[in-house]
Amino acid sequence: MNLILFGPPAAGKGTQAKRLVETRKMVQLSTGDMLRAAIASGSELGKRVSGIMERGELVSDAIVVELIEQRLPEAEAAGGAIFDGFPRTLAQAEALDRMLEHRGSRIDLVVRLKVDDDALMQRVAGRFAESGRPDDNPDSFKVRLDAYNTQTAPLLPYYRDHRKLVEVDGMGSIETVASAIDKALDAPRA
């Protein structure tokens, strides 16, 4: 099964993905983690990515798709992938569909964690006060949230039209959200 966890930053995607890795033995394909690993490896790709990120530019769709494609065999061997942070645009969604189709696969389900933007802002402000994580800075987070709402949220109709979208209330406890995701994963599909 190939699954996309969809939702704004701090919605709980990473927490739920880690749980699915543990309970269902799926492979999490987090573009952020893969970009950081490529840089740390010192590979040719890592060197290209490092320069792009140091200049504050966005990594191109082609590079992100290349990273995903490199990890697909591992995910296939495990029985499925959890896409986290990808796709972010319609072009990326279409590229992912083509890539999977070439491999005789597809996206089976897109789980959208529905959350309240104001509650997310409060959550992030609290985390920043406790941990000081730079990406939890409320000002930076607002920029990331705005980018999600303008660039990534428009993918919802694409997946809804393909009958792959399931919405889960992401404002509940970790356990409540996990239970709703498990129910969606275990539901019969056409």
Backbone as CSV, one residue per row, in Angstrom:
resi,resn,N_x,N_y,N_z,CA_x,CA_y,CA_z,C_x,C_y,C_z
1,MET,0.845,-1.186,0.000,0.000,0.000,0.000,0.882,1.237,0.000
2,ASN,0.553,2.170,-0.859,1.233,3.463,-0.897,0.279,4.528,-0.388
3,LEU,0.743,5.257,0.604,-0.073,6.207,1.335,0.584,7.579,1.331
4,ILE,-0.217,8.619,1.148,0.261,9.983,1.332,-0.390,10.520,2.595
5,LEU,0.434,11.026,3.513,-0.078,11.748,4.677,-0.047,13.222,4.314
6,PHE,-1.184,13.846,4.398,-1.373,15.179,3.872,-1.852,16.090,4.989
7,GLY,-1.257,17.235,5.114,-1.678,18.206,6.112,-0.603,19.239,6.295
8,PRO,-0.941,20.344,6.940,0.020,21.428,7.132,1.130,21.030,8.096
9,PRO,2.190,21.840,8.150,3.251,21.591,9.125,2.659,21.543,10.538
10,ALA,3.198,20.662,11.356,2.803,20.491,12.766,1.442,19.828,12.933
11,ALA,0.904,19.249,11.857,-0.395,18.575,11.953,-0.280,17.189,12.568
12,GLY,0.940,16.668,12.670,1.129,15.338,13.246,1.486,14.273,12.225
13,LYS,1.808,14.666,11.006,2.135,13.691,9.963,3.329,12.825,10.364
14,GLY,4.381,13.454,10.852,5.581,12.714,11.230,5.314,11.720,12.348
15,THR,4.551,12.134,13.327,4.200,11.247,14.443,3.426,10.035,13.935
16,GLN,2.452,10.275,13.087,1.644,9.166,12.563,2.446,8.287,11.608
17,ALA,3.331,8.891,10.820,4.166,8.107,9.905,5.073,7.164,10.694
18,LYS,5.692,7.659,11.749,6.566,6.811,12.574,5.784,5.635,13.161
19,ARG,4.566,5.897,13.586,3.734,4.826,14.132,3.435,3.775,13.067
20,LEU,3.127,4.221,11.850,2.826,3.282,10.763,4.062,2.486,10.363
21,VAL,5.226,3.096,10.440,6.469,2.374,10.166,6.620,1.237,11.173
22,GLU,6.349,1.538,12.439,6.490,0.534,13.495,5.407,-0.544,13.413
23,THR,4.158,-0.135,13.233,3.054,-1.100,13.314,2.782,-1.836,12.008
24,ARG,3.049,-1.186,10.880,2.717,-1.796,9.583,3.947,-2.076,8.729
25,LYS,5.115,-1.743,9.246,6.394,-2.003,8.573,6.506,-1.332,7.206
26,MET,5.796,-0.215,7.038,5.910,0.561,5.806,7.185,1.400,5.872
27,VAL,7.602,1.924,4.745,8.784,2.774,4.680,8.329,4.218,4.543
28,GLN,8.824,5.077,5.441,8.492,6.499,5.385,9.432,7.189,4.419
29,LEU,8.869,7.851,3.422,9.655,8.620,2.473,9.395,10.089,2.756
30,SER,10.205,10.641,3.642,10.106,12.042,4.024,11.122,12.820,3.202
31,THR,10.640,13.725,2.366,11.564,14.466,1.506,12.547,15.288,2.330
32,GLY,12.095,15.865,3.424,13.004,16.639,4.276,14.126,15.769,4.812
33,ASP,13.780,14.587,5.320,14.797,13.664,5.831,15.743,13.226,4.718
34,MET,15.185,12.964,3.536,16.017,12.500,2.418,16.979,13.590,1.951
35,LEU,16.517,14.837,1.933,17.395,15.937,1.531,18.535,16.094,2.531
36,ARG,18.216,16.033,3.820,19.252,16.157,4.845,20.242,14.984,4.763
37,ALA,19.737,13.772,4.508,20.606,12.593,4.391,21.501,12.693,3.160
38,ALA,20.957,13.194,2.055,21.763,13.348,0.834,22.915,14.324,1.076
39,ILE,22.632,15.401,1.775,23.679,16.386,2.083,24.730,15.752,3.000
40,ALA,24.276,15.058,4.030,25.199,14.448,4.991,26.070,13.378,4.339
41,SER,25.560,12.699,3.312,26.305,11.620,2.660,27.469,12.133,1.826
42,GLY,27.395,13.404,1.423,28.447,13.944,0.569,28.358,13.474,-0.874
43,SER,27.251,12.815,-1.238,27.077,12.325,-2.608,26.978,13.489,-3.587
44,GLU,27.062,13.156,-4.884,26.937,14.181,-5.915,25.593,14.894,-5.774
45,LEU,24.534,14.121,-5.576,23.208,14.701,-5.393,23.188,15.580,-4.145
46,GLY,23.797,15.103,-3.070,23.863,15.876,-1.832,24.563,17.211,-2.011
47,LYS,25.611,17.210,-2.816,26.336,18.461,-3.075,25.455,19.443,-3.857
48,ARG,24.712,18.934,-4.830,23.812,19.810,-5.598,22.733,20.383,-4.689
49,VAL,22.147,19.529,-3.865,21.066,19.945,-2.969,21.579,20.959,-1.951
50,SER,22.765,20.719,-1.413,23.326,21.613,-0.401,23.457,23.030,-0.942
51,GLY,23.987,23.155,-2.139,24.151,24.480,-2.741,22.827,25.190,-2.932
52,ILE,21.845,24.446,-3.372,20.514,25.024,-3.595,19.932,25.517,-2.274
53,MET,20.011,24.674,-1.252,19.418,25.020,0.036,20.184,26.148,0.723
54,GLU,21.505,26.169,0.560,22.303,27.252,1.160,21.926,28.606,0.580
55,ARG,21.524,28.609,-0.688,21.104,29.864,-1.317,19.654,30.213,-0.973
56,GLY,19.004,29.352,-0.204,17.629,29.615,0.194,16.616,29.340,-0.900
57,GLU,17.027,28.594,-1.927,16.139,28.279,-3.037,15.407,26.972,-2.765
58,LEU,14.314,26.764,-3.477,13.588,25.509,-3.377,14.257,24.455,-4.243
59,VAL,14.327,23.249,-3.724,14.881,22.139,-4.492,13.880,21.810,-5.600
60,SER,14.389,21.616,-6.799,13.520,21.405,-7.962,12.727,20.110,-7.853
61,ASP,11.603,20.084,-8.571,10.796,18.868,-8.639,11.631,17.697,-9.131
62,ALA,12.491,17.934,-10.123,13.296,16.857,-10.704,14.182,16.202,-9.647
63,ILE,14.806,17.004,-8.783,15.680,16.453,-7.747,14.863,15.703,-6.703
64,VAL,13.746,16.275,-6.299,12.908,15.610,-5.292,12.386,14.286,-5.843
65,VAL,11.952,14.270,-7.091,11.466,13.037,-7.713,12.603,12.013,-7.787
66,GLU,13.822,12.467,-8.094,14.985,11.564,-8.137,15.227,10.928,-6.767
67,LEU,15.128,11.723,-5.709,15.296,11.187,-4.353,14.244,10.129,-4.046
68,ILE,13.001,10.428,-4.381,11.903,9.485,-4.138,12.147,8.197,-4.922
69,GLU,12.515,8.356,-6.190,12.714,7.188,-7.051,13.816,6.274,-6.519
70,GLN,14.860,6.858,-5.929,15.953,6.062,-5.369,15.480,5.186,-4.208
71,ARG,14.469,5.643,-3.474,14.004,4.913,-2.285,12.837,3.973,-2.567
72,LEU,12.232,4.056,-3.752,11.066,3.219,-4.036,11.326,1.716,-3.940
73,PRO,12.463,1.196,-4.409,12.666,-0.256,-4.265,12.592,-0.731,-2.813
74,GLU,13.146,0.054,-1.905,13.081,-0.288,-0.475,11.624,-0.324,-0.002
75,ALA,10.860,0.670,-0.421,9.450,0.727,-0.022,8.661,-0.437,-0.617
76,GLU,8.931,-0.755,-1.862,8.231,-1.864,-2.510,8.529,-3.184,-1.809
77,ALA,9.787,-3.380,-1.425,10.168,-4.605,-0.727,9.461,-4.723,0.615
78,ALA,9.186,-3.584,1.239,8.514,-3.574,2.543,6.993,-3.676,2.405
79,GLY,6.490,-3.530,1.198,5.042,-3.623,1.000,4.332,-2.290,0.935
80,GLY,5.073,-1.192,0.983,4.403,0.092,0.843,5.201,1.255,1.367
81,ALA,4.789,2.435,0.911,5.467,3.668,1.287,4.479,4.637,1.911
82,ILE,5.015,5.429,2.817,4.281,6.560,3.376,4.983,7.797,2.842
83,PHE,4.320,8.542,1.987,4.889,9.768,1.443,4.552,10.904,2.405
84,ASP,5.588,11.551,2.900,5.459,12.599,3.907,6.207,13.826,3.395
85,GLY,5.477,14.880,3.079,6.104,16.079,2.536,6.206,16.063,1.025
86,PHE,5.605,15.085,0.411,5.612,14.936,-1.039,4.358,14.171,-1.422
87,PRO,3.668,14.575,-2.434,3.907,15.732,-3.288,3.416,17.026,-2.635
88,ARG,4.000,18.133,-3.073,3.615,19.451,-2.573,2.895,20.281,-3.631
89,THR,3.004,19.863,-4.883,2.386,20.604,-5.982,1.696,19.623,-6.922
90,LEU,0.833,20.140,-7.774,0.154,19.293,-8.747,1.168,18.626,-9.679
91,ALA,2.203,19.363,-10.092,3.235,18.781,-10.959,3.919,17.600,-10.267
92,GLN,4.193,17.728,-8.969,4.803,16.622,-8.231,3.842,15.446,-8.115
93,ALA,2.561,15.713,-7.894,1.570,14.640,-7.800,1.487,13.862,-9.111
94,GLU,1.474,14.589,-10.209,1.411,13.924,-11.515,2.693,13.144,-11.796
95,ALA,3.850,13.693,-11.405,5.125,12.984,-11.589,5.150,11.709,-10.747
96,LEU,4.644,11.786,-9.522,4.585,10.610,-8.659,3.678,9.545,-9.270
97,ASP,2.529,9.940,-9.778,1.626,8.985,-10.417,2.314,8.282,-11.592
98,ARG,3.013,9.051,-12.435,3.718,8.462,-13.589,4.821,7.506,-13.122
99,MET,5.586,7.928,-12.114,6.681,7.118,-11.605,6.156,5.784,-11.062
100,LEU,5.100,5.854,-10.277,4.535,4.627,-9.711,3.921,3.754,-10.792
101,GLU,3.247,4.374,-11.756,2.634,3.604,-12.842,3.694,2.827,-13.625
102,HIS,4.844,3.452,-13.856,5.952,2.778,-14.539,6.397,1.538,-13.773
103,ARG,6.198,1.555,-12.473,6.638,0.464,-11.623,5.482,-0.502,-11.319
104,GLY,4.350,-0.302,-11.997,3.200,-1.171,-11.764,2.529,-0.928,-10.432
105,SER,2.607,0.288,-9.952,2.061,0.632,-8.644,1.229,1.901,-8.742
106,ARG,0.744,2.368,-7.590,-0.068,3.582,-7.552,-0.178,4.069,-6.117
107,ILE,-0.731,5.273,-5.964,-1.108,5.773,-4.640,-2.449,5.126,-4.310
108,ASP,-2.513,4.468,-3.163,-3.752,3.803,-2.771,-4.659,4.704,-1.954
109,LEU,-4.060,5.557,-1.121,-4.857,6.352,-0.206,-4.117,7.635,0.152
110,VAL,-4.878,8.711,0.276,-4.357,9.992,0.751,-5.141,10.330,2.014
111,VAL,-4.445,10.407,3.134,-5.086,10.746,4.404,-4.761,12.195,4.718
112,ARG,-5.803,13.000,4.742,-5.643,14.412,5.090,-5.935,14.589,6.574
113,LEU,-4.954,15.113,7.288,-5.165,15.453,8.693,-5.724,16.865,8.728
114,LYS,-7.009,16.970,9.044,-7.666,18.279,9.117,-7.376,18.897,10.477
115,VAL,-6.827,20.098,10.438,-6.477,20.785,11.665,-6.874,22.252,11.570
116,ASP,-6.954,22.890,12.708,-7.304,24.300,12.795,-6.011,25.123,12.796
117,ASP,-5.913,26.079,11.864,-4.685,26.882,11.748,-4.345,27.616,13.045
118,ASP,-5.337,28.191,13.713,-5.064,28.923,14.955,-4.541,27.989,16.045
119,ALA,-5.125,26.802,16.137,-4.663,25.833,17.130,-3.232,25.382,16.810
120,LEU,-2.928,25.234,15.524,-1.555,24.885,15.138,-0.576,25.973,15.551
121,MET,-0.968,27.216,15.345,-0.088,28.331,15.731,0.193,28.286,17.234
122,GLN,-0.836,27.996,18.028,-0.650,27.912,19.481,0.260,26.728,19.841
123,ARG,0.052,25.599,19.162,0.868,24.404,19.407,2.339,24.698,19.116
124,VAL,2.589,25.336,17.990,3.955,25.628,17.574,4.596,26.658,18.503
125,ALA,3.848,27.670,18.908,4.387,28.669,19.835,4.795,27.996,21.147
126,GLY,4.000,27.046,21.617,4.333,26.308,22.835,5.581,25.457,22.662
127,ARG,5.679,24.771,21.520,6.867,23.949,21.259,8.111,24.817,21.167
128,PHE,7.969,25.977,20.521,9.119,26.874,20.365,9.588,27.361,21.732
129,ALA,8.644,27.696,22.595,8.993,28.169,23.940,9.731,27.078,24.721
130,GLU,9.349,25.800,24.497,9.978,24.693,25.218,11.310,24.280,24.611
131,SER,11.342,24.142,23.274,12.516,23.542,22.643,13.400,24.525,21.889
132,GLY,12.831,25.637,21.446,13.604,26.597,20.666,13.957,26.123,19.275
133,ARG,13.271,25.068,18.782,13.547,24.575,17.420,13.345,25.707,16.421
134,PRO,14.330,25.973,15.572,14.224,27.105,14.647,13.000,27.034,13.729
135,ASP,12.619,25.817,13.282,11.480,25.728,12.373,10.149,25.871,13.108
136,ASP,10.198,25.926,14.438,8.990,26.169,15.225,8.837,27.638,15.610
137,ASN,9.734,28.481,15.148,9.593,29.907,15.385,8.242,30.331,14.813
138,PRO,7.382,30.962,15.615,6.040,31.298,15.129,6.021,32.113,13.832
139,ASP,6.979,33.019,13.659,7.007,33.806,12.424,7.347,32.925,11.223
140,SER,8.355,32.067,11.370,8.729,31.147,10.286,7.602,30.164,10.018
141,PHE,6.974,29.688,11.097,5.898,28.728,10.934,4.739,29.336,10.154
142,LYS,4.423,30.595,10.404,3.330,31.243,9.677,3.610,31.260,8.175
143,VAL,4.865,31.496,7.802,5.251,31.474,6.387,5.047,30.066,5.819
144,ARG,5.480,29.046,6.564,5.318,27.657,6.115,3.847,27.284,5.998
145,LEU,3.045,27.732,6.957,1.613,27.433,6.923,0.941,28.122,5.734
146,ASP,1.320,29.372,5.484,0.773,30.085,4.324,1.157,29.392,3.025
147,ALA,2.408,28.921,2.947,2.862,28.213,1.742,2.051,26.934,1.541
148,TYR,1.794,26.221,2.629,0.976,25.006,2.526,-0.418,25.365,2.007
149,ASN,-1.036,26.369,2.602,-2.413,26.724,2.232,-2.531,27.199,0.786
150,THR,-1.500,27.861,0.269,-1.593,28.377,-1.101,-1.055,27.405,-2.140
151,GLN,-0.023,26.615,-1.796,0.611,25.760,-2.797,0.192,24.302,-2.730
152,THR,0.025,23.774,-1.530,-0.199,22.339,-1.382,-1.665,21.987,-1.200
153,ALA,-2.406,22.760,-0.444,-3.823,22.454,-0.234,-4.601,22.321,-1.546
154,PRO,-4.231,23.027,-2.628,-4.951,22.836,-3.888,-4.859,21.414,-4.469
155,LEU,-4.013,20.549,-3.888,-3.972,19.156,-4.329,-5.194,18.364,-3.870
156,LEU,-5.905,18.879,-2.877,-7.057,18.139,-2.349,-8.062,17.763,-3.434
157,PRO,-8.475,18.691,-4.304,-9.423,18.298,-5.354,-8.861,17.222,-6.294
158,TYR,-7.568,17.260,-6.556,-6.937,16.259,-7.428,-7.149,14.863,-6.847
159,TYR,-6.840,14.698,-5.569,-6.989,13.383,-4.945,-8.446,13.039,-4.674
160,ARG,-9.263,14.039,-4.397,-10.702,13.789,-4.221,-11.290,13.275,-5.534
161,ASP,-10.918,13.923,-6.653,-11.414,13.503,-7.969,-10.965,12.089,-8.327
162,HIS,-9.798,11.672,-7.812,-9.302,10.314,-8.060,-9.818,9.316,-7.011
163,ARG,-10.712,9.780,-6.138,-11.336,8.940,-5.098,-10.315,8.276,-4.179
164,LYS,-9.305,9.034,-3.830,-8.254,8.514,-2.951,-8.230,9.218,-1.601
165,LEU,-8.961,10.320,-1.472,-8.855,11.182,-0.298,-9.787,10.745,0.831
166,VAL,-9.189,10.624,2.018,-9.941,10.381,3.248,-9.507,11.466,4.225
167,GLU,-10.473,12.087,4.881,-10.146,13.148,5.830,-10.313,12.640,7.251
168,VAL,-9.329,12.981,8.072,-9.294,12.569,9.472,-9.141,13.827,10.316
169,ASP,-9.894,13.905,11.409,-9.762,15.032,12.329,-8.415,14.927,13.033
170,GLY,-7.503,15.815,12.691,-6.162,15.784,13.252,-6.023,16.514,14.571
171,MET,-7.130,17.026,15.116,-7.059,17.784,16.364,-7.241,16.912,17.605
172,GLY,-7.509,15.628,17.405,-7.682,14.732,18.542,-6.347,14.307,19.132
173,SER,-6.410,13.403,20.086,-5.186,12.860,20.686,-4.450,12.029,19.638
174,ILE,-3.191,11.753,19.884,-2.404,10.923,18.965,-3.099,9.583,18.754
175,GLU,-3.614,9.007,19.825,-4.267,7.700,19.740,-5.559,7.764,18.930
176,THR,-6.340,8.825,19.123,-7.599,8.979,18.383,-7.328,9.144,16.896
177,VAL,-6.339,9.953,16.565,-5.974,10.159,15.155,-5.454,8.846,14.568
178,ALA,-4.615,8.144,15.334,-4.067,6.861,14.868,-5.178,5.871,14.570
179,SER,-6.165,5.806,15.450,-7.291,4.888,15.258,-8.072,5.228,13.986
180,ALA,-8.296,6.509,13.735,-9.015,6.933,12.534,-8.212,6.604,11.272
181,ILE,-6.898,6.775,11.328,-6.047,6.438,10.177,-6.081,4.934,9.934
182,ASP,-5.960,4.140,10.998,-6.014,2.686,10.843,-7.342,2.242,10.223
183,LYS,-8.423,2.854,10.654,-9.740,2.518,10.096,-9.771,2.820,8.594
184,ALA,-9.204,3.959,8.202,-9.160,4.329,6.783,-8.293,3.351,5.989
185,LEU,-7.160,2.943,6.565,-6.265,2.020,5.884,-6.887,0.638,5.714
186,ASP,-7.676,0.231,6.700,-8.247,-1.119,6.684,-9.584,-1.204,5.944
187,ALA,-10.135,-0.054,5.564,-11.422,-0.053,4.860,-11.257,-0.661,3.469
188,PRO,-12.269,-1.420,3.017,-12.191,-1.958,1.644,-12.184,-0.851,0.611
189,ARG,-11.451,-1.066,-0.467,-11.380,-0.075,-1.551,-11.830,-0.700,-2.851
190,ALA,-12.368,0.164,-3.705,-12.835,-0.312,-5.014,-11.674,-0.467,-5.959
